[in-house]
């Protein structure tokens, strides 16, 4: 009779790998600069992830930003914000309260005054998935 070593030792199964969110960005007006990416589960830290230590922040060259992957720390409800940082100064440039650079959000919510709510941009991550984000430019 053969008994599995896992049953005898009580060893836990290997951990499940963190989910991957494949992101497709469309509508970039140029290949200059970089795309700043923010993935967060914290509604109070959206869309600026700097207030969320558990967020995933990364920069992707704009020339390579058509498709890229973001690794979510775990399953959960997330929202993504992206900024087309055309001058690569690691921030969104503003002119009289209006963004000078492009931006976009997961689920492509309607933009009125200010950024969308976390709820309107959020999506559930239970495994690998895909989000398409259309860039918007005001100036």
Beta strands, then each sheet from edge to edge (+ up, - down):
strand 1: 20-26
strand 2: 34-40
strand 3: 56-61
strand 4: 67-71
strand 5: 76-85
strand 6: 94-95
strand 7: 98-99
strand 8: 102-105
strand 9: 123-125
strand 10: 129-134
sheet 1: 4+ 1- 10-
sheet 2: 3+ 2- 5+ 8-
sheet 3: 3+ 2- 5+ 9-
sheet 4: 6+ 7-
end
